[in-house]
Amino acid sequence: MKNLSSGTIVLLLVIVVAAFLLYGYNRLVGLEEGVEAAWAQVENVYQRRADLIPNLVATVKGARDFEQETLEKVVNARARATQTVIKGVPDAKQLQAFQESQDALSSALSRLMVVVERYPELKATEAFRDLQRQLEGTENRIAVERRRFNEAARAFNTARRRFPTNLIAGFFGFEAKPYFKATEGSEKPPTVDFGGKAPAANF
């Protein structure tokens, strides 16, 4: 070190600091990309559910004397849910609005499924059984993708808060990511299996 000039030492320090900044920045970018990818999957599975509902409503409408009020609640809840448009990963307020609209749709669907139990002829149709399987798979996938999003957001937020990466995050404007919050009865996805007795309404 005695043979190094002060200029060389300063240059080495600059290189070390630059390397640290580059590593920290790129790590945050990678983790943020993971959050964005997880959010895209969340949107995909919720859109898949929304796409199934028109066919479900059309099938259920074919049952004689089916409760129109129940159908209307599903249709209205779907409309509200699909109107919640978010560009990119949402902030906390946007995610809360998104979750509330989607949870309201889950509640309406749960109620619809309970009412369907009174119509054995409807449950026996192939079209309804096919929709039942697709909805069950989609609801399970929603639970999985929400959990994955929370895991990706947690990984990003943890890295963002740690010193000295928090200095890089603050300088470059990396914002904390929100989480999906558990709602009452959300430990399990809404039940759409009609093999046994009527499922309990999750609303």
N, CA and C atoms as a LAMMPS dump frame, in Angstrom:
ITEM: TIMESTEP
0
ITEM: NUMBER OF ATOMS
609
ITEM: BOX BOUNDS ff ff ff
-5.0000000000000000e+02 5.0000000000000000e+02
-5.0000000000000000e+02 5.0000000000000000e+02
-5.0000000000000000e+02 5.0000000000000000e+02
ITEM: ATOMS id mol type element x y z
1 1 1 N 0.826 -1.208 0
2 1 2 C 0 0 0
3 1 3 C 0.856 1.253 0
4 2 1 N 2.131 1.141 0.592
5 2 2 C 2.968 2.331 0.658
6 2 3 C 3.396 2.781 -0.721
7 3 1 N 3.413 1.825 -1.673
8 3 2 C 3.856 2.152 -3.025
9 3 3 C 2.734 2.762 -3.868
10 4 1 N 1.5 2.74 -3.326
11 4 2 C 0.373 3.288 -4.068
12 4 3 C 0.248 4.771 -3.809
13 5 1 N 0.029 5.51 -4.867
14 5 2 C -0.163 6.948 -4.708
15 5 3 C -1.563 7.222 -4.196
16 6 1 N -1.736 8.405 -3.671
17 6 2 C -3.066 8.781 -3.171
18 6 3 C -4.092 8.757 -4.294
19 7 1 N -3.673 9.119 -5.496
20 7 2 C -4.587 9.099 -6.63
21 7 3 C -5.05 7.7 -6.963
22 8 1 N -4.134 6.737 -6.845
23 8 2 C -4.476 5.343 -7.114
24 8 3 C -5.443 4.804 -6.075
25 9 1 N -5.191 5.169 -4.812
26 9 2 C -6.075 4.724 -3.738
27 9 3 C -7.483 5.266 -3.939
28 10 1 N -7.561 6.541 -4.3
29 10 2 C -8.874 7.142 -4.553
30 10 3 C -9.571 6.445 -5.701
31 11 1 N -8.821 6.126 -6.735
32 11 2 C -9.395 5.437 -7.896
33 11 3 C -9.925 4.063 -7.508
34 12 1 N -9.165 3.341 -6.681
35 12 2 C -9.611 2.023 -6.231
36 12 3 C -10.887 2.129 -5.407
37 13 1 N -10.945 3.14 -4.54
38 13 2 C -12.147 3.343 -3.732
39 13 3 C -13.351 3.647 -4.61
40 14 1 N -13.129 4.464 -5.635
41 14 2 C -14.218 4.802 -6.562
42 14 3 C -14.707 3.555 -7.275
43 15 1 N -13.769 2.689 -7.681
44 15 2 C -14.145 1.456 -8.379
45 15 3 C -14.949 0.543 -7.459
46 16 1 N -14.501 0.429 -6.205
47 16 2 C -15.205 -0.419 -5.245
48 16 3 C -16.617 0.097 -5.001
49 17 1 N -16.736 1.416 -4.786
50 17 2 C -18.053 2.005 -4.546
51 17 3 C -18.952 1.835 -5.764
52 18 1 N -18.396 2.057 -6.959
53 18 2 C -19.173 1.913 -8.19
54 18 3 C -19.651 0.477 -8.369
55 19 1 N -18.757 -0.48 -8.046
56 19 2 C -19.123 -1.887 -8.169
57 19 3 C -20.248 -2.237 -7.192
58 20 1 N -20.145 -1.68 -5.979
59 20 2 C -21.192 -1.926 -4.984
60 20 3 C -22.533 -1.342 -5.439
61 21 1 N -22.49 -0.12 -5.943
62 21 2 C -23.725 0.52 -6.416
63 21 3 C -24.336 -0.269 -7.573
64 22 1 N -23.467 -0.723 -8.473
65 22 2 C -23.96 -1.479 -9.628
66 22 3 C -24.598 -2.784 -9.181
67 23 1 N -23.944 -3.48 -8.246
68 23 2 C -24.482 -4.745 -7.749
69 23 3 C -25.817 -4.521 -7.041
70 24 1 N -25.867 -3.54 -6.147
71 24 2 C -27.097 -3.274 -5.405
72 24 3 C -28.243 -2.863 -6.313
73 25 1 N -27.936 -2.01 -7.276
74 25 2 C -28.969 -1.555 -8.21
75 25 3 C -29.503 -2.723 -9.04
76 26 1 N -28.579 -3.517 -9.589
77 26 2 C -29.006 -4.639 -10.432
78 26 3 C -29.786 -5.674 -9.632
79 27 1 N -29.43 -5.86 -8.368
80 27 2 C -30.167 -6.805 -7.533
81 27 3 C -31.593 -6.324 -7.312
82 28 1 N -31.747 -5.044 -7.029
83 28 2 C -33.09 -4.496 -6.842
84 28 3 C -33.905 -4.583 -8.128
85 29 1 N -33.249 -4.333 -9.247
86 29 2 C -33.941 -4.44 -10.538
87 29 3 C -34.434 -5.87 -10.757
88 30 1 N -33.576 -6.845 -10.474
89 30 2 C -33.959 -8.237 -10.65
90 30 3 C -35.117 -8.637 -9.757
91 31 1 N -35.071 -8.204 -8.499
92 31 2 C -36.158 -8.528 -7.573
93 31 3 C -37.457 -7.838 -7.979
94 32 1 N -37.34 -6.614 -8.48
95 32 2 C -38.535 -5.895 -8.926
96 32 3 C -39.143 -6.564 -10.15
97 33 1 N -38.29 -7.065 -11.029
98 33 2 C -38.783 -7.815 -12.186
99 33 3 C -39.553 -9.054 -11.73
100 34 1 N -39.067 -9.673 -10.654
101 34 2 C -39.765 -10.834 -10.105
102 34 3 C -41.147 -10.471 -9.591
103 35 1 N -41.266 -9.307 -8.961
104 35 2 C -42.57 -8.837 -8.479
105 35 3 C -43.5 -8.572 -9.648
106 36 1 N -42.982 -7.946 -10.692
107 36 2 C -43.803 -7.64 -11.864
108 36 3 C -44.281 -8.919 -12.556
109 37 1 N -43.405 -9.907 -12.642
110 37 2 C -43.796 -11.178 -13.26
111 37 3 C -44.868 -11.873 -12.422
112 38 1 N -44.709 -11.814 -11.097
113 38 2 C -45.697 -12.434 -10.211
114 38 3 C -47.04 -11.725 -10.328
115 39 1 N -47.009 -10.392 -10.439
116 39 2 C -48.256 -9.643 -10.584
117 39 3 C -48.957 -9.981 -11.898
118 40 1 N -48.176 -10.142 -12.96
119 40 2 C -48.764 -10.502 -14.255
120 40 3 C -49.501 -11.833 -14.158
121 41 1 N -48.953 -12.77 -13.404
122 41 2 C -49.61 -14.056 -13.223
123 41 3 C -50.887 -13.916 -12.401
124 42 1 N -50.869 -13.045 -11.405
125 42 2 C -52.08 -12.777 -10.62
126 42 3 C -53.181 -12.252 -11.534
127 43 1 N -52.842 -11.29 -12.374
128 43 2 C -53.833 -10.732 -13.296
129 43 3 C -54.355 -11.809 -14.251
130 44 1 N -53.465 -12.672 -14.705
131 44 2 C -53.869 -13.72 -15.645
132 44 3 C -54.909 -14.656 -15.048
133 45 1 N -54.675 -15.091 -13.81
134 45 2 C -55.613 -16.055 -13.226
135 45 3 C -56.942 -15.396 -12.87
136 46 1 N -56.899 -14.143 -12.445
137 46 2 C -58.162 -13.448 -12.181
138 46 3 C -58.93 -13.205 -13.478
139 47 1 N -58.203 -12.913 -14.555
140 47 2 C -58.867 -12.725 -15.846
141 47 3 C -59.465 -14.03 -16.33
142 48 1 N -58.766 -15.131 -16.06
143 48 2 C -59.288 -16.447 -16.429
144 48 3 C -60.623 -16.696 -15.736
145 49 1 N -60.703 -16.342 -14.457
146 49 2 C -61.961 -16.526 -13.74
147 49 3 C -63.05 -15.634 -14.338
148 50 1 N -62.712 -14.391 -14.612
149 50 2 C -63.699 -13.468 -15.19
150 50 3 C -64.213 -13.979 -16.526
151 51 1 N -63.336 -14.614 -17.306
152 51 2 C -63.737 -15.142 -18.613
153 51 3 C -64.673 -16.338 -18.491
154 52 1 N -64.582 -17.062 -17.386
155 52 2 C -65.449 -18.227 -17.19
156 52 3 C -66.863 -17.839 -16.756
157 53 1 N -66.997 -16.693 -16.121
158 53 2 C -68.277 -16.327 -15.508
159 53 3 C -69.415 -16.154 -16.52
160 54 1 N -69.206 -15.521 -17.675
161 54 2 C -70.328 -15.42 -18.627
162 54 3 C -70.904 -16.783 -19.014
163 55 1 N -70.029 -17.768 -19.223
164 55 2 C -70.515 -19.115 -19.545
165 55 3 C -71.251 -19.734 -18.362
166 56 1 N -70.747 -19.475 -17.169
167 56 2 C -71.409 -19.99 -15.973
168 56 3 C -72.803 -19.395 -15.842
169 57 1 N -72.897 -18.083 -16.01
170 57 2 C -74.194 -17.409 -15.894
171 57 3 C -75.163 -17.912 -16.955
172 58 1 N -74.661 -18.068 -18.179
173 58 2 C -75.52 -18.549 -19.27
174 58 3 C -76.018 -19.965 -18.98
175 59 1 N -75.168 -20.797 -18.414
176 59 2 C -75.556 -22.17 -18.09
177 59 3 C -76.594 -22.198 -16.976
178 60 1 N -76.347 -21.407 -15.94
179 60 2 C -77.258 -21.384 -14.795
180 60 3 C -78.608 -20.79 -15.179
181 61 1 N -78.603 -19.838 -16.093
182 61 2 C -79.86 -19.228 -16.531
183 61 3 C -80.819 -20.255 -17.111
184 62 1 N -80.243 -21.348 -17.615
185 62 2 C -81.089 -22.375 -18.219
186 62 3 C -81.917 -23.152 -17.203
187 63 1 N -81.572 -23.028 -15.94
188 63 2 C -82.342 -23.733 -14.911
189 63 3 C -83.646 -23.005 -14.648
190 64 1 N -84.716 -23.741 -14.543
191 64 2 C -86.03 -23.138 -14.35
192 64 3 C -86.121 -22.487 -12.972
193 65 1 N -86.632 -21.272 -12.951
194 65 2 C -86.897 -20.539 -11.707
195 65 3 C -85.642 -20.277 -10.869
196 66 1 N -84.492 -20.176 -11.54
197 66 2 C -83.279 -19.887 -10.771
198 66 3 C -83.331 -18.453 -10.249
199 67 1 N -82.764 -18.247 -9.06
200 67 2 C -82.816 -16.927 -8.413
201 67 3 C -82.104 -15.876 -9.264
202 68 1 N -82.868 -14.951 -9.817
203 68 2 C -82.294 -13.92 -10.663
204 68 3 C -81.434 -12.944 -9.866
205 69 1 N -81.81 -12.7 -8.641
206 69 2 C -81.037 -11.77 -7.813
207 69 3 C -79.613 -12.271 -7.605
208 70 1 N -79.477 -13.57 -7.41
209 70 2 C -78.152 -14.164 -7.228
210 70 3 C -77.319 -14.018 -8.487
211 71 1 N -77.928 -14.253 -9.638
212 71 2 C -77.224 -14.092 -10.901
213 71 3 C -76.804 -12.646 -11.122
214 72 1 N -77.686 -11.721 -10.809
215 72 2 C -77.384 -10.3 -11.005
216 72 3 C -76.215 -9.862 -10.13
217 73 1 N -76.138 -10.396 -8.932
218 73 2 C -75.035 -10.029 -8.045
219 73 3 C -73.704 -10.508 -8.614
220 74 1 N -73.709 -11.684 -9.22
221 74 2 C -72.487 -12.191 -9.837
222 74 3 C -72.091 -11.32 -11.031
223 75 1 N -73.057 -11.012 -11.864
224 75 2 C -72.786 -10.2 -13.052
225 75 3 C -72.271 -8.816 -12.65
226 76 1 N -72.909 -8.201 -11.664
227 76 2 C -72.496 -6.869 -11.223
228 76 3 C -71.114 -6.898 -10.565
229 77 1 N -70.859 -7.941 -9.778
230 77 2 C -69.556 -8.053 -9.121
231 77 3 C -68.45 -8.267 -10.15
232 78 1 N -68.746 -9.047 -11.188
233 78 2 C -67.76 -9.244 -12.257
234 78 3 C -67.477 -7.928 -12.968
235 79 1 N -68.519 -7.157 -13.227
236 79 2 C -68.337 -5.878 -13.911
237 79 3 C -67.441 -4.95 -13.101
238 80 1 N -67.672 -4.896 -11.796
239 80 2 C -66.84 -4.034 -10.948
240 80 3 C -65.396 -4.526 -10.909
241 81 1 N -65.229 -5.836 -10.84
242 81 2 C -63.878 -6.403 -10.762
243 81 3 C -63.083 -6.139 -12.036
244 82 1 N -63.742 -6.271 -13.182
245 82 2 C -63.029 -6.082 -14.45
246 82 3 C -62.807 -4.61 -14.777
247 83 1 N -63.493 -3.723 -14.076
248 83 2 C -63.282 -2.284 -14.291
249 83 3 C -62.068 -1.767 -13.523
250 84 1 N -61.558 -2.559 -12.599
251 84 2 C -60.394 -2.15 -11.822
252 84 3 C -59.148 -2.453 -12.64
253 85 1 N -58.687 -1.459 -13.398
254 85 2 C -57.543 -1.625 -14.3
255 85 3 C -56.302 -1.014 -13.647
256 86 1 N -55.231 -1.794 -13.606
257 86 2 C -53.981 -1.339 -13.007
258 86 3 C -52.854 -1.531 -14.012
259 87 1 N -52.063 -0.495 -14.208
260 87 2 C -50.915 -0.577 -15.104
261 87 3 C -49.667 -0.836 -14.267
262 88 1 N -49.047 -1.989 -14.483
263 88 2 C -47.869 -2.325 -13.71
264 88 3 C -48.237 -2.814 -12.321
265 89 1 N -47.225 -2.967 -11.481
266 89 2 C -47.458 -3.416 -10.109
267 89 3 C -48.19 -2.314 -9.348
268 90 1 N -49.285 -2.651 -8.655
269 90 2 C -50.075 -1.623 -7.962
270 90 3 C -49.383 -1.11 -6.702
271 91 1 N -49.763 0.095 -6.303
272 91 2 C -49.337 0.574 -4.994
273 91 3 C -50.337 0.037 -3.967
274 92 1 N -50.137 0.381 -2.698
275 92 2 C -50.97 -0.2 -1.637
276 92 3 C -52.45 0.134 -1.827
277 93 1 N -52.75 1.372 -2.209
278 93 2 C -54.141 1.782 -2.375
279 93 3 C -54.788 1.062 -3.547
280 94 1 N -54.068 0.94 -4.636
281 94 2 C -54.598 0.249 -5.817
282 94 3 C -54.819 -1.229 -5.536
283 95 1 N -53.878 -1.835 -4.821
284 95 2 C -54.022 -3.255 -4.521
285 95 3 C -55.209 -3.494 -3.599
286 96 1 N -55.433 -2.599 -2.66
287 96 2 C -56.58 -2.741 -1.766
288 96 3 C -57.887 -2.693 -2.549
289 97 1 N -57.991 -1.739 -3.479
290 97 2 C -59.197 -1.629 -4.306
291 97 3 C -59.369 -2.87 -5.18
292 98 1 N -58.268 -3.353 -5.731
293 98 2 C -58.313 -4.551 -6.571
294 98 3 C -58.775 -5.754 -5.754
295 99 1 N -58.19 -5.928 -4.578
296 99 2 C -58.55 -7.073 -3.751
297 99 3 C -59.997 -7.006 -3.294
298 100 1 N -60.455 -5.823 -2.943
299 100 2 C -61.841 -5.692 -2.488
300 100 3 C -62.826 -6.068 -3.592
301 101 1 N -62.544 -5.631 -4.816
302 101 2 C -63.455 -5.955 -5.923
303 101 3 C -63.411 -7.444 -6.253
304 102 1 N -62.234 -8.046 -6.196
305 102 2 C -62.124 -9.472 -6.48
306 102 3 C -62.738 -10.308 -5.358
307 103 1 N -62.571 -9.874 -4.114
308 103 2 C -63.175 -10.601 -2.995
309 103 3 C -64.696 -10.525 -3.048
310 104 1 N -65.217 -9.385 -3.51
311 104 2 C -66.67 -9.25 -3.658
312 104 3 C -67.181 -10.23 -4.716
313 105 1 N -66.408 -10.415 -5.772
314 105 2 C -66.795 -11.374 -6.807
315 105 3 C -66.724 -12.805 -6.259
316 106 1 N -65.701 -13.093 -5.458
317 106 2 C -65.597 -14.412 -4.84
318 106 3 C -66.813 -14.692 -3.961
319 107 1 N -67.239 -13.675 -3.222
320 107 2 C -68.401 -13.819 -2.354
321 107 3 C -69.668 -14.106 -3.165
322 108 1 N -69.843 -13.362 -4.249
323 108 2 C -71.026 -13.563 -5.09
324 108 3 C -71.018 -14.954 -5.722
325 109 1 N -69.847 -15.408 -6.137
326 109 2 C -69.742 -16.747 -6.724
327 109 3 C -70.039 -17.826 -5.691
328 110 1 N -69.549 -17.624 -4.477
329 110 2 C -69.816 -18.597 -3.424
330 110 3 C -71.304 -18.728 -3.164
331 111 1 N -71.989 -17.587 -3.127
332 111 2 C -73.432 -17.598 -2.926
333 111 3 C -74.142 -18.315 -4.078
334 112 1 N -73.674 -18.07 -5.294
335 112 2 C -74.265 -18.729 -6.464
336 112 3 C -74.121 -20.241 -6.361
337 113 1 N -72.948 -20.689 -5.947
338 113 2 C -72.709 -22.117 -5.846
339 113 3 C -73.581 -22.775 -4.783
340 114 1 N -73.844 -22.067 -3.697
341 114 2 C -74.737 -22.588 -2.662
342 114 3 C -76.15 -22.748 -3.213
343 115 1 N -76.605 -21.745 -3.947
344 115 2 C -77.958 -21.794 -4.512
345 115 3 C -78.087 -22.925 -5.528
346 116 1 N -77.017 -23.181 -6.28
347 116 2 C -77.049 -24.235 -7.298
348 116 3 C -77.362 -25.594 -6.674
349 117 1 N -77.029 -25.777 -5.407
350 117 2 C -77.298 -27.054 -4.743
351 117 3 C -78.778 -27.421 -4.771
352 118 1 N -79.642 -26.434 -4.938
353 118 2 C -81.083 -26.689 -4.962
354 118 3 C -81.568 -27.16 -6.33
355 119 1 N -80.646 -27.247 -7.286
356 119 2 C -81.024 -27.585 -8.658
357 119 3 C -80.207 -28.791 -9.136
358 120 1 N -80.581 -29.983 -8.703
359 120 2 C -79.816 -31.181 -9.09
360 120 3 C -79.774 -31.412 -10.598
361 121 1 N -80.849 -31.006 -11.294
362 121 2 C -80.844 -31.2 -12.747
363 121 3 C -79.792 -30.326 -13.417
364 122 1 N -79.513 -29.176 -12.813
365 122 2 C -78.477 -28.289 -13.352
366 122 3 C -77.097 -28.877 -13.09
367 123 1 N -76.887 -29.375 -11.886
368 123 2 C -75.593 -29.959 -11.53
369 123 3 C -75.268 -31.184 -12.371
370 124 1 N -76.286 -31.829 -12.877
371 124 2 C -76.083 -33.065 -13.629
372 124 3 C -75.658 -32.812 -15.073
373 125 1 N -75.774 -31.573 -15.564
374 125 2 C -75.438 -31.296 -16.958
375 125 3 C -73.924 -31.306 -17.156
376 126 1 N -73.509 -31.754 -18.315
377 126 2 C -72.078 -31.824 -18.626
378 126 3 C -71.456 -30.436 -18.661
379 127 1 N -72.189 -29.449 -19.197
380 127 2 C -71.669 -28.091 -19.297
381 127 3 C -71.349 -27.522 -17.919
382 128 1 N -72.26 -27.775 -16.971
383 128 2 C -72.03 -27.247 -15.634
384 128 3 C -70.872 -27.97 -14.95
385 129 1 N -70.794 -29.264 -15.118
386 129 2 C -69.706 -30.015 -14.493
387 129 3 C -68.353 -29.564 -15.031
388 130 1 N -68.31 -29.254 -16.32
389 130 2 C -67.06 -28.781 -16.916
390 130 3 C -66.671 -27.414 -16.329
391 131 1 N -67.648 -26.527 -16.219
392 131 2 C -67.372 -25.22 -15.62
393 131 3 C -66.959 -25.36 -14.162
394 132 1 N -67.573 -26.297 -13.465
395 132 2 C -67.239 -26.557 -12.074
396 132 3 C -65.755 -26.9 -11.936
397 133 1 N -65.275 -27.784 -12.795
398 133 2 C -63.87 -28.188 -12.738
399 133 3 C -62.942 -27.013 -13.06
400 134 1 N -63.326 -26.242 -14.064
401 134 2 C -62.477 -25.117 -14.45
402 134 3 C -62.431 -24.044 -13.359
403 135 1 N -63.572 -23.783 -12.747
404 135 2 C -63.604 -22.789 -11.678
405 135 3 C -62.802 -23.242 -10.466
406 136 1 N -62.931 -24.504 -10.132
407 136 2 C -62.191 -25.034 -8.994
408 136 3 C -60.69 -24.895 -9.227
409 137 1 N -60.246 -25.27 -10.431
410 137 2 C -58.831 -25.141 -10.757
411 137 3 C -58.368 -23.695 -10.735
412 138 1 N -59.216 -22.779 -11.226
413 138 2 C -58.856 -21.371 -11.264
414 138 3 C -58.771 -20.777 -9.867
415 139 1 N -59.71 -21.129 -9.009
416 139 2 C -59.68 -20.613 -7.642
417 139 3 C -58.43 -21.096 -6.907
418 140 1 N -58.059 -22.34 -7.121
419 140 2 C -56.833 -22.849 -6.517
420 140 3 C -55.619 -22.095 -7.047
421 141 1 N -55.624 -21.816 -8.348
422 141 2 C -54.5 -21.107 -8.96
423 141 3 C -54.417 -19.671 -8.449
424 142 1 N -55.558 -19.061 -8.212
425 142 2 C -55.568 -17.7 -7.668
426 142 3 C -54.86 -17.674 -6.316
427 143 1 N -55.179 -18.639 -5.47
428 143 2 C -54.544 -18.704 -4.15
429 143 3 C -53.034 -18.878 -4.284
430 144 1 N -52.612 -19.723 -5.231
431 144 2 C -51.185 -19.959 -5.445
432 144 3 C -50.478 -18.698 -5.924
433 145 1 N -51.056 -18.023 -6.909
434 145 2 C -50.405 -16.849 -7.489
435 145 3 C -50.394 -15.666 -6.528
436 146 1 N -51.414 -15.537 -5.716
437 146 2 C -51.398 -14.486 -4.695
438 146 3 C -50.262 -14.728 -3.704
439 147 1 N -50.09 -15.977 -3.318
440 147 2 C -49.007 -16.298 -2.389
441 147 3 C -47.643 -16.029 -3.029
442 148 1 N -47.492 -16.385 -4.293
443 148 2 C -46.223 -16.144 -4.978
444 148 3 C -45.935 -14.656 -5.116
445 149 1 N -46.973 -13.876 -5.362
446 149 2 C -46.78 -12.432 -5.44
447 149 3 C -46.298 -11.883 -4.1
448 150 1 N -46.931 -12.323 -3.023
449 150 2 C -46.513 -11.874 -1.697
450 150 3 C -45.067 -12.269 -1.4
451 151 1 N -44.667 -13.454 -1.817
452 151 2 C -43.296 -13.905 -1.6
453 151 3 C -42.305 -13.041 -2.386
454 152 1 N -42.65 -12.723 -3.642
455 152 2 C -41.776 -11.877 -4.457
456 152 3 C -41.698 -10.463 -3.883
457 153 1 N -42.841 -9.94 -3.437
458 153 2 C -42.863 -8.602 -2.848
459 153 3 C -42.054 -8.571 -1.554
460 154 1 N -42.156 -9.631 -0.765
461 154 2 C -41.415 -9.698 0.499
462 154 3 C -39.908 -9.747 0.245
463 155 1 N -39.483 -10.505 -0.757
464 155 2 C -38.057 -10.582 -1.092
465 155 3 C -37.533 -9.216 -1.514
466 156 1 N -38.307 -8.509 -2.323
467 156 2 C -37.898 -7.17 -2.756
468 156 3 C -37.853 -6.204 -1.583
469 157 1 N -38.909 -6.197 -0.781
470 157 2 C -38.979 -5.256 0.337
471 157 3 C -37.881 -5.504 1.367
472 158 1 N -37.572 -6.771 1.593
473 158 2 C -36.509 -7.099 2.547
474 158 3 C -35.169 -6.568 2.062
475 159 1 N -34.858 -6.8 0.785
476 159 2 C -33.604 -6.296 0.219
477 159 3 C -33.578 -4.778 0.225
478 160 1 N -34.707 -4.173 -0.066
479 160 2 C -34.789 -2.718 -0.139
480 160 3 C -34.531 -2.064 1.209
481 161 1 N -34.925 -2.713 2.287
482 161 2 C -34.805 -2.119 3.623
483 161 3 C -33.42 -2.311 4.237
484 162 1 N -32.66 -3.282 3.749
485 162 2 C -31.37 -3.578 4.357
486 162 3 C -30.319 -2.517 4.019
487 163 1 N -29.524 -2.195 5.007
488 163 2 C -28.423 -1.259 4.802
489 163 3 C -27.244 -2.02 4.189
490 164 1 N -26.564 -1.448 3.224
491 164 2 C -26.721 -0.099 2.666
492 164 3 C -27.557 -0.06 1.39
493 165 1 N -28.224 -1.215 1.061
494 165 2 C -29.037 -1.225 -0.155
495 165 3 C -30.171 -0.212 -0.077
496 166 1 N -30.627 0.09 1.148
497 166 2 C -31.698 1.08 1.285
498 166 3 C -31.279 2.447 0.765
499 167 1 N -29.978 2.742 0.826
500 167 2 C -29.487 4.012 0.29
501 167 3 C -29.62 4.04 -1.233
502 168 1 N -29.305 2.908 -1.849
503 168 2 C -29.439 2.797 -3.309
504 168 3 C -30.912 2.893 -3.701
505 169 1 N -31.772 2.18 -2.938
506 169 2 C -33.206 2.197 -3.237
507 169 3 C -33.767 3.603 -3.141
508 170 1 N -33.356 4.324 -2.102
509 170 2 C -33.843 5.689 -1.939
510 170 3 C -33.35 6.603 -3.043
511 171 1 N -32.098 6.447 -3.426
512 171 2 C -31.512 7.323 -4.456
513 171 3 C -32.16 7.098 -5.814
514 172 1 N -32.427 5.827 -6.138
515 172 2 C -32.972 5.507 -7.461
516 172 3 C -34.498 5.392 -7.469
517 173 1 N -35.127 5.618 -6.34
518 173 2 C -36.587 5.665 -6.308
519 173 3 C -37.293 4.324 -6.338
520 174 1 N -36.689 3.292 -5.785
521 174 2 C -37.357 1.989 -5.7
522 174 3 C -38.371 2.038 -4.551
523 175 1 N -39.653 1.894 -4.885
524 175 2 C -40.712 1.972 -3.882
525 175 3 C -41.041 0.588 -3.317
526 176 1 N -41.463 0.568 -2.059
527 176 2 C -41.873 -0.692 -1.425
528 176 3 C -43.106 -1.256 -2.134
529 177 1 N -43.218 -2.573 -2.146
530 177 2 C -44.339 -3.25 -2.789
531 177 3 C -45.374 -3.672 -1.744
532 178 1 N -46.652 -3.594 -2.075
533 178 2 C -47.711 -3.988 -1.127
534 178 3 C -47.92 -5.492 -1.152
535 179 1 N -48.713 -5.977 -0.208
536 179 2 C -49.034 -7.404 -0.112
537 179 3 C -50.538 -7.61 -0.205
538 180 1 N -50.918 -8.776 -0.713
539 180 2 C -52.301 -9.203 -0.556
540 180 3 C -52.517 -9.512 0.916
541 181 1 N -53.639 -9.06 1.445
542 181 2 C -53.975 -9.342 2.828
543 181 3 C -55 -10.456 2.882
544 182 1 N -54.85 -11.328 3.867
545 182 2 C -55.794 -12.427 4.015
546 182 3 C -57.156 -11.881 4.405
547 183 1 N -58.191 -12.395 3.785
548 183 2 C -59.554 -12.025 4.137
549 183 3 C -60.194 -13.173 4.897
550 184 1 N -61.21 -12.887 5.657
551 184 2 C -61.854 -13.912 6.469
552 184 3 C -62.348 -15.048 5.593
553 185 1 N -61.947 -16.256 5.95
554 185 2 C -62.365 -17.424 5.171
555 185 3 C -61.5 -17.686 3.969
556 186 1 N -60.393 -16.923 3.833
557 186 2 C -59.549 -17.086 2.652
558 186 3 C -58.469 -18.143 2.825
559 187 1 N -58.482 -18.858 3.965
560 187 2 C -57.489 -19.898 4.155
561 187 3 C -57.615 -20.96 3.07
562 188 1 N -58.855 -21.139 2.581
563 188 2 C -59.103 -22.084 1.503
564 188 3 C -59.794 -21.336 0.374
565 189 1 N -59.529 -21.748 -0.885
566 189 2 C -60.247 -21.122 -1.997
567 189 3 C -61.719 -21.477 -1.931
568 190 1 N -62.6 -20.656 -2.527
569 190 2 C -64.032 -20.96 -2.512
570 190 3 C -64.31 -22.361 -3.019
571 191 1 N -65.171 -23.092 -2.313
572 191 2 C -65.471 -24.468 -2.672
573 191 3 C -66.447 -24.523 -3.836
574 192 1 N -66.076 -25.26 -4.864
575 192 2 C -66.963 -25.435 -6.008
576 192 3 C -67.114 -26.909 -6.344
577 193 1 N -66.86 -27.751 -5.364
578 193 2 C -67.004 -29.19 -5.555
579 193 3 C -68.388 -29.605 -5.064
580 194 1 N -69.2 -30.159 -5.945
581 194 2 C -70.573 -30.485 -5.603
582 194 3 C -70.78 -31.979 -5.4
583 195 1 N -69.689 -32.67 -5.106
584 195 2 C -69.808 -34.11 -4.951
585 195 3 C -70.544 -34.496 -3.694
586 196 1 N -70.5 -33.635 -2.658
587 196 2 C -71.142 -33.96 -1.398
588 196 3 C -72.197 -32.965 -1.056
589 197 1 N -72.232 -32.603 0.23
590 197 2 C -73.269 -31.676 0.674
591 197 3 C -72.956 -30.261 0.233
592 198 1 N -73.894 -29.379 0.394
593 198 2 C -73.727 -28.009 -0.071
594 198 3 C -72.597 -27.345 0.667
595 199 1 N -71.699 -26.597 -0.074
596 199 2 C -70.602 -25.91 0.577
597 199 3 C -71.109 -24.703 1.338
598 200 1 N -70.365 -24.331 2.344
599 200 2 C -70.728 -23.153 3.12
600 200 3 C -70.367 -21.906 2.321
601 201 1 N -71.216 -20.922 2.381
602 201 2 C -70.958 -19.668 1.667
603 201 3 C -69.793 -18.952 2.296
604 202 1 N -68.905 -18.455 1.442
605 202 2 C -67.724 -17.725 1.919
606 202 3 C -67.912 -16.24 1.682
607 203 1 N -68.777 -15.65 2.458
608 203 2 C -69.025 -14.214 2.317
609 203 3 C -69.563 -13.675 3.609
